[in-house]
């Protein structure tokens, strides 16, 4: 069969397969066009999940007669005035959306541009332009979606499921532009010029109020900044549904950003749980390529490692400054008259103790709990003796002064705000974990390098993250084209290095980086801290309880243990008064 040029209608339908996946894709493309047209109020109506009708009304600048005729032609766009694909500052730019949508539906466009005598209407099916009574902005009506390609209809989900997808699209666009008002089906409303935090609450739900931490950081080495909100570690979801990520105002689903967010929370949240966020990354347009896919939800960074490191550091700085969901601690004002230097095993002890059982063989790395670890720098004879020593100044400290212990499990205290309840095990677990984390990893040079055979592409992948591996005490280099050699490793780490390096290579090839060893290190430290911390059921004296309170006030991520559980709760006096009907 000879080569032939495909007809325009078929070309458009092929392109529609990339651009128009479902009704939500249509909504996304048309709303983005409205935003590029300068609209600050957008009304969306969807019938039957979008398969029957989608209507988008905006108050943007509209189109002239010539623009109206050209807007449905393939690769016709107003978004690239300089023909520079490396300097894109618009939501759209490919010129594919309108012709692709029109090729699989019936489309009618009404528009009005300043200076025209009257509005204009274009019926895309016959390309007829006629006068319209439309007086402001643009309205695009898409009906009978996929009616021209009925085979695509069977791939749509139920109307309810498609409607939820449309709602998610509107939420992401509304989060991207808080200066714009959005209305969906006259039911979901997001007013224009809404405060960012209020829009976060409106979109994520009322349970996030007073639970979001403000992020605002700038890179000292490049023109890059990140701002927005992330959730307190005690607030999490079972999925990533409430993770809203933006690059230069564009909603994206990017692996670099997602994995950086996960890494930032690694010490404070279980891997199967997800933090909430609305994060806005801004960097020079030339440092990010948005021309990756027709959906424009994926991007490529010029320096992904630098971007990832900047995000992780920025988020961890915010997380480290918060003690709980609404209290920040000034550690310079935190003081204590008690001597409570907790005795954490030394680095040497840590790496040479009796092994525990784990899913990987890391013997001599983490120990079983031992009876002779001196946690409180005290004698066994006085461990159950209560010494009622308090300091009036402690009443003004964030966690207040100790007043007792409940069920040998919870430390009870009072401060200026109310009643404080502290989980003694969770608190001491966090203290222990943070002290262990600050120990330098003890490494061991190898007389005979460990050589791991890999495919050439795997060798290249592993070597790209050699600097990250070095931070975990692992010094590697190429050993020919098909091998990697380990010349120095953490003392007494007896991993299955072959499996580990293949996992690292797979992760790098998928995400551009690897956190495999950091996660293993975190797991071991977390288990060690858990086993060597004060247990629930242990009776503590006043000095011991006070020591825990003072140390947790000075500890990073003091509001939650390393498994993400809350360390303490503060019940305000006003809430107690309500419980006892004290008006």
Secondary structure, DSSP 8 states (H G I E B T S, - for coil): -------HHHHHHHHHHHH-SSHHHHHHHHHHHHHHTT-SEEEEEEEGGGTSEEEEEE-S----HHHHHHTTSTT--SS-TT--TTS--SS--SS-HHHHHHTTSEEEEEEE-TT-SSEEEEETTTTEEEEE---SEEEEEEESTTTTSGGGGGG---HHHHHHHHHHHHHHHHHH-TTSEEEETTTEEE-TT--HHHHHHHHH-GGGTT-EEEEEEE-SSSSEEEEEEEE-TT--BSSSTTEEEEETTEE---HHHHHHHHHHTTTTS-TTSB--EEEEEEE-GGGEE-TTSTT----EETTHHHHHHHHHHHHHHHHHHEEETTEE--GGG---SS--------HHHHHSS-B---SS--TTTSB---TT--SSS--GGGTT-------GGGGGSTT-EEEEEETTTEEEEE-SSEEEEEEHHHHHHHHHHHHHHTS---EEEEEEEEEEE--HHHHHHHHTTHHHHHHTT-EEEE-SSSEEEEEEEETT----HHHHHHHHHHHHHHHSS--HHHHHHHHHHHHHHHHTS--TT----HHHHHHHHHHHHTSTTTTB-TTS-BSEEEEEHHHHHHHTT--
